[in-house]
Amino acid sequence: MSLKFPIFNLGDTTYGFSLNDDETFAIGGEYSSHSIGNCLFITDDQGKDTFNFNLIRQGLTIDISLGGESFVTDLEDGPKAKLVCESAIENVIGGRAGDTIYGNDFGNVIIGGLGGDDIWGNEGADTFVYRNVRQSTVANHDTIEDFQTGLDFINLSRVDADSTKHGRQHFDFIGHKNFSHDAGELRLTASGHLLGDTDGDGHADFRIDVVGDVHKADLLGIHL
């Protein structure tokens, strides 16, 4: 496992990770009693900090909650990595396959990355960010498991909602209505499926399943 960061930080820091071969690695937090010989220690309780796993192609379990194993991967038939970090990490960028992601109570920014991800924001005002349609397709869609309306947000401002036009377009939210064959429409089903039609064929190209109530005001980056 290769690690790309200074170990001691006070400001906003992004910690990037990649797995190599069959290495096992561990990272301890400021107060960790973890004693594995190849353990590095993160001391970082200031700023807005991010764990970034976008280079990892296998599905991960990522848990940034305090007081335990804040991130664990156990990759079947592949490399294994384990992080025990008791420092405060606010934000997560997932990998390139389906991940399971748990936030904490600080108010997290969570980017699931590619693949169908299961995401728990936990307490705090969380923002679930989507950069493109490929992050959550109909075949491999994300599920936000504990969305809290009026507190959490889904940020779609970087998604190109209309592939038929040049540049990046925002979604038009149409509520519970059916698609009308206009590219860029975003609808919400009664069962909590947030669906986007980006090419105007009347079928969804983008999908997020949301457990919990979600309203138009909870969606960032759509036409008002």
TORDONU-463080 format. One line per 2 residues: number of its first residue (from 0); for each residue x, y negated, z of N, C-alpha, C. Coordinates in Angstrom, 1 decimal, padded with zeros to 4 digits, always signed. Layout:
REM TORDONU-463080
NUM> X/Y/Z/X/Y/Z/X/Y/Z  ...
//
This chain:
REM TORDONU-463080
0> +000.8/+001.2/+000.0/+000.0/+000.0/+000.0/+000.9/-001.2/+000.0  +000.6/-002.2/-000.9/+001.4/-003.4/-000.9/+000.6/-004.5/-000.3
2> +001.2/-005.4/+000.4/+000.6/-006.5/+001.1/+001.2/-007.8/+000.6  +000.3/-008.8/+000.3/+000.8/-010.0/-000.2/+000.3/-011.2/+000.7
4> +001.0/-011.4/+001.8/+000.6/-012.5/+002.6/+001.7/-012.7/+003.6  +001.9/-014.0/+004.2/+002.7/-014.2/+005.4/+001.9/-013.6/+006.6
6> +002.6/-013.1/+007.5/+002.0/-012.4/+008.7/+001.3/-013.3/+009.6  +001.9/-014.5/+009.9/+001.4/-015.4/+010.8/+000.9/-016.7/+010.1
8> -000.3/-017.0/+010.3/-000.9/-018.2/+009.6/-001.9/-018.9/+010.5  -002.0/-020.2/+010.2/-002.8/-021.1/+011.0/-004.0/-021.7/+010.1
10> -003.8/-021.9/+008.8/-004.7/-022.5/+008.0/-005.6/-021.5/+007.2  -006.2/-021.9/+006.1/-007.0/-021.0/+005.3/-006.0/-020.1/+004.6
12> -006.2/-018.8/+004.7/-005.3/-017.8/+004.2/-006.1/-016.7/+003.5  -005.6/-016.3/+002.3/-006.1/-015.1/+001.6/-005.1/-014.0/+001.7
14> -005.6/-012.8/+002.2/-004.7/-011.6/+002.3/-005.1/-010.7/+001.2  -004.2/-010.4/+000.3/-004.5/-009.5/-000.8/-003.8/-008.1/-000.6
16> -004.6/-007.1/-001.1/-004.2/-005.7/-000.8/-004.2/-004.9/-002.1  -003.3/-004.0/-002.3/-003.4/-003.0/-003.3/-002.8/-001.7/-002.8
18> -003.3/-000.6/-003.3/-002.9/+000.8/-002.9/-001.9/+001.4/-003.9  -000.9/+002.0/-003.4/+000.1/+002.7/-004.3/+000.3/+004.1/-003.8
20> +000.2/+005.0/-004.8/+000.6/+006.4/-004.5/-000.3/+007.0/-003.4  +000.3/+007.7/-002.4/-000.5/+008.3/-001.3/+000.0/+007.7/+000.0
22> +000.3/+006.4/+000.0/+000.8/+005.8/+001.3/-000.4/+005.6/+002.2  +000.0/+005.7/+003.5/-001.0/+005.3/+004.6/-000.4/+004.1/+005.3
24> -001.2/+003.1/+005.5/-000.7/+001.8/+006.0/-001.7/+001.4/+007.1  -001.2/+000.6/+008.0/-002.1/+000.0/+009.1/-001.7/-001.4/+009.3
26> -002.7/-002.2/+009.7/-002.5/-003.6/+010.1/-003.1/-003.9/+011.4  -002.4/-004.4/+012.3/-003.0/-004.7/+013.7/-003.3/-006.1/+013.8
28> -004.3/-006.4/+014.7/-004.6/-007.8/+015.0/-003.8/-008.3/+016.1  -004.0/-009.6/+016.5/-003.2/-010.3/+017.4/-003.1/-009.5/+018.8
30> -004.3/-008.9/+019.2/-004.3/-008.3/+020.5/-004.4/-006.8/+020.3  -004.1/-006.2/+019.2/-004.3/-004.8/+018.9/-003.2/-004.0/+019.6
32> -003.6/-002.8/+020.1/-002.7/-001.9/+020.7/-002.3/-000.8/+019.8  -002.7/-001.0/+018.5/-002.3/+000.0/+017.5/-000.8/+000.2/+017.4
34> -000.4/+001.4/+017.4/+001.0/+001.7/+017.5/+001.6/+002.5/+016.4  +000.9/+002.6/+015.2/+001.5/+003.3/+014.1/+002.8/+002.6/+013.7
36> +003.8/+003.4/+013.4/+005.1/+002.9/+013.1/+005.2/+001.9/+012.0  +004.3/+002.1/+011.0/+004.4/+001.1/+009.8/+003.3/+000.1/+009.9
38> +002.9/-000.3/+011.1/+001.9/-001.2/+011.3/+002.4/-002.7/+011.2  +001.8/-003.5/+010.4/+002.0/-004.9/+010.5/+000.9/-005.6/+011.3
40> +001.3/-006.8/+011.8/+000.3/-007.5/+012.7/+000.0/-008.8/+012.1  -001.4/-009.1/+012.0/-001.9/-010.4/+011.6/-002.2/-011.2/+012.8
42> -001.7/-012.4/+012.9/-002.1/-013.3/+013.9/-002.7/-014.5/+013.2  -004.0/-014.6/+013.2/-004.7/-015.6/+012.4/-006.1/-015.9/+013.0
44> -006.2/-016.9/+013.8/-007.5/-017.3/+014.4/-007.9/-018.7/+014.1  -007.3/-019.3/+013.0/-007.6/-020.6/+012.6/-007.9/-020.6/+011.1
46> -008.7/-021.6/+010.6/-009.0/-021.7/+009.2/-010.0/-020.8/+008.8  -010.3/-020.8/+007.5/-011.3/-019.8/+006.8/-010.4/-018.8/+006.1
48> -010.5/-017.6/+006.5/-009.6/-016.6/+006.0/-010.3/-015.5/+005.2  -009.6/-014.9/+004.2/-010.3/-014.0/+003.3/-009.5/-012.7/+003.2
50> -010.1/-011.6/+003.2/-009.6/-010.3/+002.8/-010.0/-010.1/+001.3  -009.0/-009.9/+000.4/-009.3/-009.8/-001.0/-008.8/-008.4/-001.5
52> -009.7/-007.6/-001.9/-009.4/-006.2/-002.4/-009.7/-006.0/-003.9  -009.7/-007.1/-004.6/-010.1/-007.1/-006.0/-009.2/-006.2/-006.9
54> -008.0/-005.9/-006.4/-007.1/-005.0/-007.2/-007.3/-003.5/-007.0  -008.2/-003.2/-006.1/-008.4/-001.8/-005.7/-009.6/-001.2/-006.5
56> -009.3/-000.1/-007.2/-010.3/+000.5/-008.1/-011.2/+001.5/-007.5  -010.8/+002.0/-006.3/-011.6/+003.0/-005.6/-012.6/+002.4/-004.7
58> -013.8/+003.1/-004.4/-014.7/+002.5/-003.5/-014.2/+002.4/-002.1  -014.5/+001.3/-001.4/-014.0/+001.0/-000.1/-015.1/+000.9/+000.9
60> -014.8/+001.1/+002.2/-015.6/+000.6/+003.3/-014.8/-000.5/+003.9  -015.5/-001.7/+004.0/-014.8/-002.9/+004.5/-015.6/-003.4/+005.6
62> -015.0/-003.6/+006.8/-015.7/-004.0/+008.0/-014.9/-005.1/+008.7  -015.3/-006.3/+008.7/-014.5/-007.4/+009.2/-015.0/-007.8/+010.6
64> -015.9/-007.0/+011.2/-016.3/-007.3/+012.6/-015.2/-007.2/+013.6  -015.3/-007.9/+014.7/-014.2/-007.9/+015.7/-014.4/-006.7/+016.6
66> -013.3/-006.4/+017.4/-013.4/-005.5/+018.4/-013.2/-004.0/+018.0  -012.6/-003.8/+016.9/-012.5/-002.4/+016.5/-011.7/-002.3/+015.2
68> -012.0/-001.2/+014.4/-011.3/-001.1/+013.1/-012.1/-001.9/+012.1  -011.5/-003.1/+011.9/-012.2/-004.1/+011.1/-012.2/-003.8/+009.6
70> -011.3/-002.9/+009.2/-011.4/-002.5/+007.8/-010.8/-001.1/+007.7  -011.6/-000.2/+007.1/-011.1/+001.2/+006.9/-011.5/+001.7/+005.5
72> -010.5/+002.2/+004.8/-010.8/+003.0/+003.6/-010.4/+004.4/+003.8  -011.2/+005.3/+003.3/-010.9/+006.7/+003.3/-011.3/+007.2/+002.0
74> -010.4/+007.2/+001.1/-010.6/+007.5/-000.3/-010.4/+008.9/-000.6  -011.5/+009.6/-000.9/-011.5/+011.1/-001.2/-010.5/+011.4/-002.3
76> -009.6/+012.3/-002.1/-008.7/+012.7/-003.1/-007.8/+011.6/-003.7  -007.5/+010.6/-002.8/-006.7/+009.5/-003.3/-006.0/+008.8/-002.1
78> -005.4/+007.7/-002.3/-004.7/+007.0/-001.3/-005.6/+006.6/-000.1  -005.0/+006.5/+001.1/-005.8/+006.1/+002.3/-005.1/+004.9/+002.9
80> -005.9/+004.0/+003.3/-005.4/+002.8/+004.0/-006.3/+002.5/+005.2  -005.7/+001.9/+006.2/-006.5/+001.6/+007.4/-006.0/+000.3/+008.0
82> -006.9/-000.6/+008.3/-006.6/-001.9/+008.9/-007.3/-002.0/+010.2  -006.6/-002.4/+011.2/-007.2/-002.7/+012.5/-006.8/-004.2/+012.8
84> -007.8/-005.1/+012.6/-007.5/-006.5/+012.7/-008.4/-007.2/+013.6  -008.0/-007.7/+014.7/-008.8/-008.4/+015.7/-008.8/-009.9/+015.5
86> -008.1/-010.4/+014.5/-008.1/-011.8/+014.2/-009.4/-012.1/+013.5  -009.8/-013.3/+013.5/-011.1/-013.7/+012.8/-010.9/-013.9/+011.3
88> -011.6/-013.0/+010.6/-011.6/-013.1/+009.1/-013.0/-013.4/+008.7  -013.2/-014.5/+008.0/-014.5/-014.9/+007.6/-015.1/-014.4/+006.3
90> -014.2/-014.2/+005.3/-014.7/-013.9/+004.0/-014.1/-012.7/+003.4  -014.8/-012.1/+002.4/-014.4/-010.8/+001.8/-014.6/-010.9/+000.3
92> -013.7/-010.3/-000.4/-013.8/-010.1/-001.9/-013.6/-008.6/-002.0  -014.7/-007.9/-002.5/-014.6/-006.4/-002.7/-013.8/-006.0/-003.9
94> -013.7/-004.7/-004.0/-012.9/-004.1/-005.1/-013.7/-003.9/-006.4  -013.2/-003.0/-007.2/-013.7/-002.8/-008.6/-014.6/-001.6/-008.7
96> -015.0/-001.0/-007.6/-015.9/+000.1/-007.5/-017.0/-000.2/-006.5  -017.9/+000.8/-006.2/-019.0/+000.5/-005.3/-018.4/+000.5/-003.8
98> -018.6/-000.6/-003.1/-018.1/-000.7/-001.8/-019.2/-000.8/-000.8  -018.9/-000.5/+000.5/-019.8/-000.8/+001.6/-019.1/-001.9/+002.4
100> -019.8/-003.0/+002.6/-019.2/-004.2/+003.2/-020.0/-004.6/+004.4  -019.3/-004.8/+005.6/-020.0/-005.3/+006.8/-019.3/-006.7/+007.1
102> -020.1/-007.7/+007.3/-019.6/-009.0/+007.7/-019.6/-009.0/+009.2  -019.5/-010.3/+009.8/-019.4/-010.5/+011.2/-020.3/-011.7/+011.6
104> -020.1/-012.3/+012.7/-021.0/-013.3/+013.2/-020.6/-014.7/+012.9  -019.5/-014.9/+012.1/-018.9/-016.2/+011.8/-019.6/-017.0/+010.7
106> -020.5/-016.3/+009.9/-021.0/-016.9/+008.7/-020.0/-016.6/+007.6  -020.3/-015.6/+006.8/-019.3/-015.1/+005.9/-019.7/-015.5/+004.4
108> -018.6/-015.6/+003.6/-018.8/-015.6/+002.2/-018.4/-014.3/+001.7  -019.3/-013.5/+001.0/-019.0/-012.2/+000.6/-019.2/-012.1/-000.9
110> -018.2/-011.6/-001.6/-018.2/-011.4/-003.0/-018.0/-009.9/-003.2  -019.0/-009.1/-003.6/-018.9/-007.7/-003.6/-018.0/-007.2/-004.7
112> -017.7/-007.9/-005.8/-016.9/-007.4/-006.8/-017.7/-006.5/-007.8  -017.0/-005.7/-008.5/-017.6/-004.8/-009.5/-018.2/-003.6/-008.8
114> -019.1/-002.9/-009.5/-019.7/-001.7/-008.9/-020.9/-002.1/-008.0  -021.7/-001.0/-007.7/-022.9/-001.2/-006.9/-022.5/-001.2/-005.4
116> -022.6/-002.3/-004.8/-022.2/-002.5/-003.4/-023.3/-002.5/-002.4  -023.1/-001.9/-001.2/-024.1/-002.0/-000.1/-023.5/-003.1/+000.9
118> -024.2/-004.1/+001.1/-023.6/-005.3/+001.8/-024.5/-005.6/+003.0  -023.9/-005.7/+004.2/-024.5/-006.2/+005.4/-023.8/-007.5/+005.8
120> -024.5/-008.6/+005.9/-023.9/-009.8/+006.3/-023.8/-009.9/+007.8  -024.6/-009.2/+008.6/-024.7/-009.3/+010.0/-025.1/-010.7/+010.4
122> -024.8/-011.1/+011.6/-025.3/-012.4/+012.1/-024.5/-013.5/+011.4  -025.0/-014.8/+011.6/-024.4/-015.9/+011.0/-025.0/-016.2/+009.7
124> -024.8/-017.4/+009.2/-025.3/-017.9/+007.9/-024.4/-017.4/+006.8  -024.8/-016.4/+006.1/-023.9/-015.8/+005.1/-024.3/-016.2/+003.7
126> -023.3/-016.3/+002.8/-023.5/-016.6/+001.4/-023.0/-015.4/+000.6  -023.8/-014.8/-000.2/-023.5/-013.7/-001.1/-023.3/-014.3/-002.5
128> -022.0/-014.2/-003.0/-021.6/-015.0/-004.2/-021.5/-014.0/-005.4  -022.1/-014.4/-006.5/-022.0/-013.7/-007.8/-021.3/-014.6/-008.8
130> -020.3/-014.0/-009.5/-019.5/-014.8/-010.5/-020.0/-014.5/-011.9  -020.5/-013.3/-012.1/-020.9/-012.9/-013.5/-021.9/-011.7/-013.4
132> -022.6/-011.4/-014.5/-023.6/-010.4/-014.5/-023.0/-009.0/-014.2  -021.8/-008.8/-014.6/-021.1/-007.5/-014.4/-021.0/-007.1/-012.9
134> -021.1/-008.0/-012.0/-021.0/-007.7/-010.6/-022.1/-006.9/-010.1  -023.3/-007.0/-010.7/-024.5/-006.3/-010.2/-025.4/-006.0/-011.4
136> -025.2/-004.9/-012.1/-026.0/-004.6/-013.3/-027.2/-003.7/-012.9  -028.0/-003.5/-013.8/-029.2/-002.6/-013.5/-028.7/-001.2/-013.1
138> -027.7/-000.7/-013.8/-027.2/+000.7/-013.5/-026.4/+000.7/-012.2  -025.7/-000.3/-011.9/-024.8/-000.3/-010.7/-025.1/-001.7/-010.0
140> -026.2/-001.7/-009.2/-026.6/-003.0/-008.6/-026.2/-003.0/-007.1  -026.1/-004.2/-006.6/-025.8/-004.4/-005.2/-027.1/-004.3/-004.4
142> -027.0/-004.0/-003.2/-028.1/-004.1/-002.2/-027.6/-004.9/-001.0  -028.3/-006.0/-000.8/-028.1/-006.8/+000.4/-029.0/-006.3/+001.5
144> -028.5/-005.7/+002.5/-029.3/-004.9/+003.4/-030.0/-005.7/+004.5  -029.6/-006.9/+004.8/-030.1/-007.6/+006.0/-030.3/-009.1/+005.7
146> -030.8/-009.4/+004.6/-031.0/-010.8/+004.2/-031.9/-011.6/+005.1  -031.5/-012.8/+005.6/-032.3/-013.6/+006.5/-032.7/-014.9/+005.8
148> -034.0/-015.0/+005.4/-034.4/-016.2/+004.6/-034.3/-017.4/+005.5  -033.9/-018.5/+004.9/-033.7/-019.8/+005.6/-032.3/-019.9/+006.3
150> -031.6/-018.8/+006.3/-030.2/-018.8/+006.9/-029.2/-018.4/+005.9  -029.4/-017.3/+005.2/-028.5/-016.8/+004.2/-028.8/-017.3/+002.8
152> -027.8/-017.2/+002.0/-028.0/-017.7/+000.6/-027.4/-016.7/-000.4  -028.0/-016.7/-001.6/-027.4/-015.9/-002.7/-027.0/-017.0/-003.7
154> -025.7/-017.0/-004.0/-025.2/-018.1/-004.9/-024.9/-017.5/-006.3  -025.7/-018.0/-007.2/-025.7/-017.5/-008.6/-025.1/-018.6/-009.5
156> -024.5/-019.7/-009.0/-024.1/-020.8/-009.8/-023.0/-020.5/-010.8  -022.3/-019.4/-010.6/-021.2/-019.1/-011.6/-021.6/-018.1/-012.6
158> -022.8/-017.6/-012.5/-023.3/-016.6/-013.4/-023.8/-017.3/-014.7  -023.4/-016.8/-015.8/-024.0/-017.3/-017.1/-025.3/-016.6/-017.3
160> -026.4/-017.3/-017.1/-027.7/-016.7/-017.1/-028.3/-016.5/-018.6  -027.7/-017.2/-019.5/-028.2/-017.1/-020.9/-027.0/-016.8/-021.9
162> -026.9/-015.6/-022.3/-025.8/-015.2/-023.2/-026.0/-015.6/-024.6  -027.2/-016.2/-024.9/-027.5/-016.6/-026.3/-027.0/-018.1/-026.5
164> -026.6/-018.8/-025.5/-026.1/-020.2/-025.6/-024.7/-020.3/-025.3  -024.0/-021.3/-025.8/-022.6/-021.5/-025.5/-022.5/-022.1/-024.1
166> -021.5/-021.7/-023.4/-021.2/-022.3/-022.0/-022.0/-021.5/-021.0  -022.0/-022.0/-019.7/-022.6/-021.3/-018.6/-024.0/-022.0/-018.4
168> -025.0/-021.2/-018.3/-026.4/-021.7/-018.1/-026.9/-021.2/-016.8  -027.7/-021.9/-016.1/-028.3/-021.5/-014.8/-029.6/-020.7/-015.1
170> -030.0/-019.9/-014.1/-031.3/-019.2/-014.2/-032.5/-020.1/-014.0  -033.6/-019.7/-014.7/-034.9/-020.3/-014.4/-035.7/-019.3/-013.5
172> -036.0/-019.6/-012.3/-036.7/-018.7/-011.4/-038.2/-018.8/-011.7  -038.7/-017.6/-012.0/-040.2/-017.5/-012.4/-041.0/-016.8/-011.4
174> -040.4/-016.6/-010.2/-041.2/-015.9/-009.1/-041.5/-014.5/-009.4  -042.8/-014.1/-009.2/-043.2/-012.7/-009.4/-043.7/-012.5/-010.9
176> -043.7/-013.5/-011.7/-044.2/-013.3/-013.1/-043.3/-012.4/-013.9  -043.9/-011.8/-014.9/-043.1/-010.9/-015.8/-042.3/-011.7/-016.7
178> -041.2/-011.1/-017.2/-040.4/-011.8/-018.2/-041.2/-012.2/-019.5  -040.9/-013.3/-020.1/-041.6/-013.8/-021.2/-040.7/-013.8/-022.5
180> -039.6/-013.1/-022.5/-038.7/-013.0/-023.6/-037.9/-014.3/-023.8  -037.7/-015.0/-022.8/-036.8/-016.2/-022.8/-035.6/-015.9/-022.0
182> -034.4/-016.0/-022.7/-033.2/-015.7/-022.0/-033.0/-016.7/-020.8  -032.5/-016.1/-019.7/-032.2/-016.9/-018.5/-033.2/-016.9/-017.5
184> -034.2/-016.0/-017.6/-035.3/-016.0/-016.6/-034.8/-015.0/-015.4  -035.2/-015.4/-014.2/-034.9/-014.7/-013.0/-036.2/-014.5/-012.3
186> -036.6/-013.2/-012.0/-037.8/-012.9/-011.3/-037.5/-012.1/-010.1  -038.5/-012.1/-009.1/-038.4/-011.3/-007.9/-039.6/-010.4/-007.8
188> -039.4/-009.1/-007.7/-040.5/-008.1/-007.6/-041.0/-008.1/-006.2  -042.2/-007.5/-006.0/-042.8/-007.4/-004.7/-041.9/-006.5/-003.8
190> -041.1/-005.6/-004.4/-040.3/-004.7/-003.6/-038.9/-005.2/-003.4  -038.6/-006.5/-003.7/-037.4/-007.1/-003.4/-036.3/-006.9/-004.4
192> -036.6/-006.6/-005.7/-035.6/-006.6/-006.7/-035.5/-007.9/-007.4  -034.3/-008.5/-007.3/-034.1/-009.8/-008.0/-033.5/-009.5/-009.4
194> -034.2/-009.8/-010.4/-033.9/-009.3/-011.8/-033.7/-010.5/-012.7  -032.6/-010.5/-013.5/-032.3/-011.5/-014.5/-032.2/-011.0/-015.9
196> -032.9/-011.7/-016.8/-032.9/-011.3/-018.2/-032.0/-012.4/-018.9  -030.8/-011.9/-019.3/-029.8/-012.9/-019.9/-029.8/-013.0/-021.4
198> -030.5/-012.1/-022.1/-030.5/-012.1/-023.6/-031.9/-012.3/-024.2  -032.9/-012.4/-023.4/-034.3/-012.7/-023.9/-035.0/-011.5/-024.5
200> -034.6/-010.3/-024.2/-035.2/-009.1/-024.7/-036.4/-008.6/-023.8  -036.6/-009.3/-022.7/-037.7/-008.9/-021.8/-037.3/-007.8/-020.8
202> -036.1/-007.5/-020.8/-035.6/-006.4/-019.9/-034.5/-007.0/-019.0  -034.4/-006.5/-017.8/-033.3/-007.0/-016.9/-031.9/-006.6/-017.3
204> -031.0/-007.5/-017.2/-029.6/-007.2/-017.4/-028.8/-007.4/-016.1  -029.4/-008.0/-015.1/-028.8/-008.3/-013.8/-029.8/-007.9/-012.7
206> -029.3/-007.3/-011.6/-030.2/-006.9/-010.6/-029.5/-006.9/-009.2  -030.2/-007.5/-008.3/-029.8/-007.4/-006.9/-031.0/-006.9/-006.1
208> -030.8/-005.9/-005.3/-031.9/-005.5/-004.4/-031.7/-006.2/-003.0  -032.8/-006.8/-002.5/-032.7/-007.6/-001.3/-033.6/-007.0/-000.2
210> -033.0/-006.6/+000.9/-033.9/-006.1/+002.0/-034.1/-007.3/+002.9  -035.3/-007.7/+003.1/-035.7/-008.9/+003.8/-036.3/-009.9/+002.9
212> -037.0/-010.8/+003.4/-037.7/-011.9/+002.6/-036.6/-012.8/+001.9  -036.9/-013.1/+000.7/-036.1/-014.1/+000.0/-037.0/-015.0/-000.8
214> -036.6/-016.3/-000.8/-037.4/-017.3/-001.4/-036.6/-018.2/-002.3  -037.2/-019.0/-003.1/-036.5/-019.8/-004.1/-035.4/-020.7/-003.5
216> -035.7/-021.2/-002.3/-034.8/-022.1/-001.6/-033.5/-021.3/-001.1  -033.6/-020.0/-001.1/-032.4/-019.2/-000.7/-031.5/-019.0/-001.8
218> -031.8/-019.4/-003.0/-031.1/-019.1/-004.2/-030.3/-020.3/-004.7  -029.0/-020.3/-004.7/-028.2/-021.4/-005.2/-027.8/-021.2/-006.6
220> -027.8/-022.3/-007.4/-027.3/-022.3/-008.8/-028.4/-021.9/-009.7  -029.7/-022.2/-009.4/-030.8/-022.0/-010.3/-031.4/-023.4/-010.6
222> -032.2/-023.4/-011.7/-032.9/-024.7/-012.1/-034.0/-024.9/-011.0  -034.0/-026.1/-010.6/-035.0/-026.5/-009.6/-036.3/-026.9/-010.2
//
